[in-house]
Amino acid sequence: MAEFCRACMDEFGDGLKYNDAKGFTSKKAWKLGKAALFFCEGCGCIQVDPDGNCVSPDCLKAGEPGHGMPWYGEGEEL
């Protein structure tokens, strides 16, 4: 079964309801500046935040909305 990050799921209109990558990175790990690896069928091998957002600036869809989101400490607070 294919799995997608939040931005790729948004392309289908279901990103908020169905988010395969949500929870792969724990909030505790994220606060320590760490993110889990996730293979998204849309943008490849990426790192994701606790909400399943792609935070890899070099993903296959780099530059598109929702990809390469800022890491904790780069304007984002939990």
Backbone as XML, in Angstrom:
<?xml version="1.0"?>
<chain id="A" units="angstrom">
  <residue number="1" name="MET">
    <atom name="N" x="0.837" y="-1.180" z="0.000"/>
    <atom name="CA" x="0.000" y="0.000" z="0.000"/>
    <atom name="C" x="0.882" y="1.243" z="0.000"/>
  </residue>
  <residue number="2" name="ALA">
    <atom name="N" x="0.524" y="2.214" z="-0.798"/>
    <atom name="CA" x="1.283" y="3.453" z="-0.901"/>
    <atom name="C" x="1.058" y="4.318" z="0.335"/>
  </residue>
  <residue number="3" name="GLU">
    <atom name="N" x="2.111" y="5.020" z="0.737"/>
    <atom name="CA" x="2.014" y="5.939" z="1.861"/>
    <atom name="C" x="2.499" y="7.303" z="1.403"/>
  </residue>
  <residue number="4" name="PHE">
    <atom name="N" x="1.873" y="8.344" z="1.947"/>
    <atom name="CA" x="2.163" y="9.701" z="1.515"/>
    <atom name="C" x="2.334" y="10.645" z="2.706"/>
  </residue>
  <residue number="5" name="CYS">
    <atom name="N" x="3.155" y="11.693" z="2.519"/>
    <atom name="CA" x="3.270" y="12.755" z="3.518"/>
    <atom name="C" x="2.010" y="13.614" z="3.433"/>
  </residue>
  <residue number="6" name="ARG">
    <atom name="N" x="1.890" y="14.560" z="4.335"/>
    <atom name="CA" x="0.686" y="15.394" z="4.384"/>
    <atom name="C" x="0.477" y="16.192" z="3.097"/>
  </residue>
  <residue number="7" name="ALA">
    <atom name="N" x="1.541" y="16.787" z="2.565"/>
    <atom name="CA" x="1.405" y="17.604" z="1.354"/>
    <atom name="C" x="0.967" y="16.769" z="0.159"/>
  </residue>
  <residue number="8" name="CYS">
    <atom name="N" x="1.506" y="15.578" z="0.031"/>
    <atom name="CA" x="1.107" y="14.714" z="-1.088"/>
    <atom name="C" x="-0.337" y="14.248" z="-0.911"/>
  </residue>
  <residue number="9" name="MET">
    <atom name="N" x="-0.747" y="13.986" z="0.320"/>
    <atom name="CA" x="-2.144" y="13.615" z="0.558"/>
    <atom name="C" x="-3.070" y="14.789" z="0.259"/>
  </residue>
  <residue number="10" name="ASP">
    <atom name="N" x="-2.591" y="16.016" z="0.477"/>
    <atom name="CA" x="-3.400" y="17.199" z="0.174"/>
    <atom name="C" x="-3.733" y="17.270" z="-1.317"/>
  </residue>
  <residue number="11" name="GLU">
    <atom name="N" x="-2.863" y="16.708" z="-2.156"/>
    <atom name="CA" x="-3.132" y="16.696" z="-3.589"/>
    <atom name="C" x="-4.401" y="15.900" z="-3.892"/>
  </residue>
  <residue number="12" name="PHE">
    <atom name="N" x="-4.704" y="14.925" z="-3.038"/>
    <atom name="CA" x="-5.918" y="14.132" z="-3.199"/>
    <atom name="C" x="-7.089" y="14.743" z="-2.430"/>
  </residue>
  <residue number="13" name="GLY">
    <atom name="N" x="-6.808" y="15.808" z="-1.666"/>
    <atom name="CA" x="-7.848" y="16.470" z="-0.896"/>
    <atom name="C" x="-8.113" y="15.859" z="0.458"/>
  </residue>
  <residue number="14" name="ASP">
    <atom name="N" x="-7.263" y="14.953" z="0.915"/>
    <atom name="CA" x="-7.492" y="14.246" z="2.178"/>
    <atom name="C" x="-6.363" y="14.420" z="3.190"/>
  </residue>
  <residue number="15" name="GLY">
    <atom name="N" x="-5.492" y="15.409" z="3.027"/>
    <atom name="CA" x="-4.322" y="15.561" z="3.882"/>
    <atom name="C" x="-4.609" y="15.720" z="5.361"/>
  </residue>
  <residue number="16" name="LEU">
    <atom name="N" x="-5.708" y="16.366" z="5.698"/>
    <atom name="CA" x="-6.023" y="16.551" z="7.112"/>
    <atom name="C" x="-6.686" y="15.319" z="7.711"/>
  </residue>
  <residue number="17" name="LYS">
    <atom name="N" x="-7.462" y="14.612" z="6.905"/>
    <atom name="CA" x="-8.177" y="13.440" z="7.398"/>
    <atom name="C" x="-7.292" y="12.196" z="7.404"/>
  </residue>
  <residue number="18" name="TYR">
    <atom name="N" x="-6.564" y="11.987" z="6.314"/>
    <atom name="CA" x="-5.691" y="10.822" z="6.177"/>
    <atom name="C" x="-4.268" y="11.312" z="6.006"/>
  </residue>
  <residue number="19" name="ASN">
    <atom name="N" x="-3.416" y="10.974" z="6.939"/>
    <atom name="CA" x="-2.035" y="11.429" z="6.891"/>
    <atom name="C" x="-1.156" y="10.261" z="7.335"/>
  </residue>
  <residue number="20" name="ASP">
    <atom name="N" x="-0.622" y="9.521" z="6.371"/>
    <atom name="CA" x="0.172" y="8.330" z="6.656"/>
    <atom name="C" x="1.414" y="8.625" z="7.503"/>
  </residue>
  <residue number="21" name="ALA">
    <atom name="N" x="2.003" y="9.803" z="7.333"/>
    <atom name="CA" x="3.262" y="10.118" z="7.996"/>
    <atom name="C" x="3.092" y="10.698" z="9.403"/>
  </residue>
  <residue number="22" name="LYS">
    <atom name="N" x="1.865" y="11.042" z="9.774"/>
    <atom name="CA" x="1.634" y="11.642" z="11.094"/>
    <atom name="C" x="2.034" y="10.669" z="12.195"/>
  </residue>
  <residue number="23" name="GLY">
    <atom name="N" x="2.840" y="11.160" z="13.120"/>
    <atom name="CA" x="3.259" y="10.355" z="14.261"/>
    <atom name="C" x="4.551" y="9.574" z="14.063"/>
  </residue>
  <residue number="24" name="PHE">
    <atom name="N" x="5.106" y="9.560" z="12.845"/>
    <atom name="CA" x="6.370" y="8.860" z="12.643"/>
    <atom name="C" x="7.466" y="9.505" z="13.484"/>
  </residue>
  <residue number="25" name="THR">
    <atom name="N" x="7.463" y="10.827" z="13.559"/>
    <atom name="CA" x="8.401" y="11.552" z="14.422"/>
    <atom name="C" x="7.647" y="11.931" z="15.687"/>
  </residue>
  <residue number="26" name="SER">
    <atom name="N" x="8.189" y="11.545" z="16.836"/>
    <atom name="CA" x="7.532" y="11.900" z="18.093"/>
    <atom name="C" x="7.761" y="13.384" z="18.394"/>
  </residue>
  <residue number="27" name="LYS">
    <atom name="N" x="6.873" y="13.957" z="19.185"/>
    <atom name="CA" x="7.042" y="15.357" z="19.568"/>
    <atom name="C" x="8.310" y="15.547" z="20.387"/>
  </residue>
  <residue number="28" name="LYS">
    <atom name="N" x="8.645" y="14.543" z="21.194"/>
    <atom name="CA" x="9.868" y="14.618" z="22.000"/>
    <atom name="C" x="11.099" y="14.668" z="21.104"/>
  </residue>
  <residue number="29" name="ALA">
    <atom name="N" x="11.158" y="13.800" z="20.110"/>
    <atom name="CA" x="12.298" y="13.789" z="19.178"/>
    <atom name="C" x="12.365" y="15.106" z="18.411"/>
  </residue>
  <residue number="30" name="TRP">
    <atom name="N" x="11.208" y="15.607" z="17.979"/>
    <atom name="CA" x="11.167" y="16.853" z="17.219"/>
    <atom name="C" x="11.718" y="18.012" z="18.040"/>
  </residue>
  <residue number="31" name="LYS">
    <atom name="N" x="11.376" y="18.064" z="19.318"/>
    <atom name="CA" x="11.881" y="19.135" z="20.183"/>
    <atom name="C" x="13.393" y="19.045" z="20.362"/>
  </residue>
  <residue number="32" name="LEU">
    <atom name="N" x="13.944" y="17.851" z="20.163"/>
    <atom name="CA" x="15.396" y="17.655" z="20.245"/>
    <atom name="C" x="16.072" y="17.886" z="18.892"/>
  </residue>
  <residue number="33" name="GLY">
    <atom name="N" x="15.291" y="18.292" z="17.886"/>
    <atom name="CA" x="15.840" y="18.582" z="16.570"/>
    <atom name="C" x="16.018" y="17.356" z="15.687"/>
  </residue>
  <residue number="34" name="LYS">
    <atom name="N" x="15.272" y="16.283" z="16.002"/>
    <atom name="CA" x="15.377" y="15.044" z="15.227"/>
    <atom name="C" x="14.076" y="14.787" z="14.485"/>
  </residue>
  <residue number="35" name="ALA">
    <atom name="N" x="14.192" y="14.122" z="13.333"/>
    <atom name="CA" x="13.011" y="13.764" z="12.543"/>
    <atom name="C" x="13.213" y="12.375" z="11.953"/>
  </residue>
  <residue number="36" name="ALA">
    <atom name="N" x="12.136" y="11.603" z="11.906"/>
    <atom name="CA" x="12.187" y="10.243" z="11.370"/>
    <atom name="C" x="12.229" y="10.256" z="9.851"/>
  </residue>
  <residue number="37" name="LEU">
    <atom name="N" x="12.836" y="9.207" z="9.292"/>
    <atom name="CA" x="12.813" y="9.011" z="7.850"/>
    <atom name="C" x="11.502" y="8.349" z="7.470"/>
  </residue>
  <residue number="38" name="PHE">
    <atom name="N" x="10.967" y="8.752" z="6.334"/>
    <atom name="CA" x="9.684" y="8.240" z="5.856"/>
    <atom name="C" x="9.765" y="8.153" z="4.345"/>
  </residue>
  <residue number="39" name="PHE">
    <atom name="N" x="9.284" y="7.048" z="3.770"/>
    <atom name="CA" x="9.271" y="6.957" z="2.311"/>
    <atom name="C" x="7.888" y="7.331" z="1.806"/>
  </residue>
  <residue number="40" name="CYS">
    <atom name="N" x="7.812" y="8.479" z="1.161"/>
    <atom name="CA" x="6.572" y="8.978" z="0.587"/>
    <atom name="C" x="6.557" y="8.602" z="-0.891"/>
  </residue>
  <residue number="41" name="GLU">
    <atom name="N" x="5.456" y="8.031" z="-1.337"/>
    <atom name="CA" x="5.342" y="7.645" z="-2.746"/>
    <atom name="C" x="5.383" y="8.854" z="-3.677"/>
  </residue>
  <residue number="42" name="GLY">
    <atom name="N" x="5.087" y="10.031" z="-3.140"/>
    <atom name="CA" x="5.073" y="11.237" z="-3.963"/>
    <atom name="C" x="6.393" y="11.973" z="-4.020"/>
  </residue>
  <residue number="43" name="CYS">
    <atom name="N" x="7.088" y="12.051" z="-2.880"/>
    <atom name="CA" x="8.308" y="12.868" z="-2.869"/>
    <atom name="C" x="9.557" y="12.119" z="-2.423"/>
  </residue>
  <residue number="44" name="GLY">
    <atom name="N" x="9.485" y="10.814" z="-2.285"/>
    <atom name="CA" x="10.671" y="10.009" z="-2.018"/>
    <atom name="C" x="10.996" y="9.850" z="-0.548"/>
  </residue>
  <residue number="45" name="CYS">
    <atom name="N" x="12.258" y="9.558" z="-0.276"/>
    <atom name="CA" x="12.736" y="9.364" z="1.091"/>
    <atom name="C" x="12.943" y="10.734" z="1.729"/>
  </residue>
  <residue number="46" name="ILE">
    <atom name="N" x="12.143" y="11.015" z="2.744"/>
    <atom name="CA" x="12.142" y="12.341" z="3.368"/>
    <atom name="C" x="12.171" y="12.208" z="4.884"/>
  </residue>
  <residue number="47" name="GLN">
    <atom name="N" x="12.310" y="13.335" z="5.545"/>
    <atom name="CA" x="12.114" y="13.408" z="6.987"/>
    <atom name="C" x="10.806" y="14.165" z="7.211"/>
  </residue>
  <residue number="48" name="VAL">
    <atom name="N" x="10.085" y="13.772" z="8.269"/>
    <atom name="CA" x="8.787" y="14.380" z="8.553"/>
    <atom name="C" x="8.718" y="14.896" z="9.980"/>
  </residue>
  <residue number="49" name="ASP">
    <atom name="N" x="7.906" y="15.937" z="10.189"/>
    <atom name="CA" x="7.670" y="16.453" z="11.534"/>
    <atom name="C" x="6.548" y="15.627" z="12.173"/>
  </residue>
  <residue number="50" name="PRO">
    <atom name="N" x="6.192" y="15.883" z="13.435"/>
    <atom name="CA" x="5.160" y="15.086" z="14.100"/>
    <atom name="C" x="3.796" y="15.094" z="13.399"/>
  </residue>
  <residue number="51" name="ASP">
    <atom name="N" x="3.507" y="16.127" z="12.621"/>
    <atom name="CA" x="2.234" y="16.209" z="11.917"/>
    <atom name="C" x="2.278" y="15.567" z="10.529"/>
  </residue>
  <residue number="52" name="GLY">
    <atom name="N" x="3.426" y="15.000" z="10.159"/>
    <atom name="CA" x="3.549" y="14.340" z="8.863"/>
    <atom name="C" x="3.920" y="15.260" z="7.718"/>
  </residue>
  <residue number="53" name="ASN">
    <atom name="N" x="4.361" y="16.484" z="8.049"/>
    <atom name="CA" x="4.801" y="17.424" z="7.019"/>
    <atom name="C" x="6.211" y="17.095" z="6.568"/>
  </residue>
  <residue number="54" name="CYS">
    <atom name="N" x="6.469" y="17.203" z="5.280"/>
    <atom name="CA" x="7.802" y="16.994" z="4.716"/>
    <atom name="C" x="8.704" y="18.152" z="5.147"/>
  </residue>
  <residue number="55" name="VAL">
    <atom name="N" x="9.839" y="17.839" z="5.792"/>
    <atom name="CA" x="10.785" y="18.876" z="6.200"/>
    <atom name="C" x="12.122" y="18.732" z="5.473"/>
  </residue>
  <residue number="56" name="SER">
    <atom name="N" x="12.146" y="17.935" z="4.411"/>
    <atom name="CA" x="13.363" y="17.731" z="3.629"/>
    <atom name="C" x="13.395" y="18.700" z="2.445"/>
  </residue>
  <residue number="57" name="PRO">
    <atom name="N" x="14.350" y="19.629" z="2.440"/>
    <atom name="CA" x="14.405" y="20.605" z="1.357"/>
    <atom name="C" x="14.817" y="20.000" z="0.021"/>
  </residue>
  <residue number="58" name="ASP">
    <atom name="N" x="15.300" y="18.756" z="0.030"/>
    <atom name="CA" x="15.760" y="18.123" z="-1.203"/>
    <atom name="C" x="14.840" y="16.991" z="-1.674"/>
  </residue>
  <residue number="59" name="CYS">
    <atom name="N" x="13.575" y="17.006" z="-1.257"/>
    <atom name="CA" x="12.650" y="15.960" z="-1.687"/>
    <atom name="C" x="12.367" y="16.119" z="-3.184"/>
  </residue>
  <residue number="60" name="LEU">
    <atom name="N" x="11.736" y="15.129" z="-3.772"/>
    <atom name="CA" x="11.456" y="15.154" z="-5.207"/>
    <atom name="C" x="10.506" y="16.272" z="-5.615"/>
  </residue>
  <residue number="61" name="LYS">
    <atom name="N" x="9.774" y="16.823" z="-4.667"/>
    <atom name="CA" x="8.841" y="17.914" z="-4.962"/>
    <atom name="C" x="9.296" y="19.214" z="-4.313"/>
  </residue>
  <residue number="62" name="ALA">
    <atom name="N" x="10.588" y="19.361" z="-4.114"/>
    <atom name="CA" x="11.146" y="20.563" z="-3.485"/>
    <atom name="C" x="10.654" y="21.818" z="-4.209"/>
  </residue>
  <residue number="63" name="GLY">
    <atom name="N" x="10.269" y="22.795" z="-3.425"/>
    <atom name="CA" x="9.788" y="24.051" z="-3.970"/>
    <atom name="C" x="8.281" y="24.110" z="-4.155"/>
  </residue>
  <residue number="64" name="GLU">
    <atom name="N" x="7.616" y="22.958" z="-4.058"/>
    <atom name="CA" x="6.163" y="22.944" z="-4.173"/>
    <atom name="C" x="5.548" y="23.184" z="-2.789"/>
  </residue>
  <residue number="65" name="PRO">
    <atom name="N" x="4.342" y="23.710" z="-2.712"/>
    <atom name="CA" x="3.702" y="23.977" z="-1.421"/>
    <atom name="C" x="3.649" y="22.735" z="-0.528"/>
  </residue>
  <residue number="66" name="GLY">
    <atom name="N" x="4.017" y="22.925" z="0.737"/>
    <atom name="CA" x="3.958" y="21.852" z="1.721"/>
    <atom name="C" x="5.183" y="20.964" z="1.776"/>
  </residue>
  <residue number="67" name="HIS">
    <atom name="N" x="6.160" y="21.219" z="0.949"/>
    <atom name="CA" x="7.388" y="20.416" z="0.939"/>
    <atom name="C" x="8.547" y="21.283" z="1.410"/>
  </residue>
  <residue number="68" name="GLY">
    <atom name="N" x="9.450" y="20.688" z="2.191"/>
    <atom name="CA" x="10.570" y="21.446" z="2.741"/>
    <atom name="C" x="10.133" y="22.437" z="3.799"/>
  </residue>
  <residue number="69" name="MET">
    <atom name="N" x="9.149" y="22.032" z="4.604"/>
    <atom name="CA" x="8.637" y="22.898" z="5.666"/>
    <atom name="C" x="9.751" y="23.185" z="6.675"/>
  </residue>
  <residue number="70" name="PRO">
    <atom name="N" x="9.649" y="24.292" z="7.426"/>
    <atom name="CA" x="10.712" y="24.646" z="8.380"/>
    <atom name="C" x="10.817" y="23.662" z="9.543"/>
  </residue>
  <residue number="71" name="TRP">
    <atom name="N" x="12.044" y="23.475" z="9.988"/>
    <atom name="CA" x="12.312" y="22.649" z="11.154"/>
    <atom name="C" x="12.000" y="23.457" z="12.408"/>
  </residue>
  <residue number="72" name="TYR">
    <atom name="N" x="11.794" y="22.754" z="13.515"/>
    <atom name="CA" x="11.621" y="23.396" z="14.823"/>
    <atom name="C" x="12.809" y="24.316" z="15.055"/>
  </residue>
  <residue number="73" name="GLY">
    <atom name="N" x="12.545" y="25.519" z="15.493"/>
    <atom name="CA" x="13.616" y="26.477" z="15.721"/>
    <atom name="C" x="13.809" y="27.407" z="14.539"/>
  </residue>
  <residue number="74" name="GLU">
    <atom name="N" x="13.161" y="27.121" z="13.415"/>
    <atom name="CA" x="13.247" y="27.972" z="12.241"/>
    <atom name="C" x="11.917" y="28.695" z="12.045"/>
  </residue>
  <residue number="75" name="GLY">
    <atom name="N" x="11.497" y="29.414" z="13.055"/>
    <atom name="CA" x="10.251" y="30.149" z="12.971"/>
    <atom name="C" x="9.034" y="29.383" z="13.421"/>
  </residue>
  <residue number="76" name="GLU">
    <atom name="N" x="9.233" y="28.167" z="13.910"/>
    <atom name="CA" x="8.106" y="27.328" z="14.335"/>
    <atom name="C" x="8.245" y="27.001" z="15.816"/>
  </residue>
  <residue number="77" name="GLU">
    <atom name="N" x="7.146" y="27.033" z="16.520"/>
    <atom name="CA" x="7.174" y="26.666" z="17.928"/>
    <atom name="C" x="6.121" y="25.617" z="18.197"/>
  </residue>
  <residue number="78" name="LEU">
    <atom name="N" x="6.452" y="24.668" z="19.063"/>
    <atom name="CA" x="5.503" y="23.633" z="19.447"/>
    <atom name="C" x="4.813" y="23.999" z="20.733"/>
  </residue>
</chain>
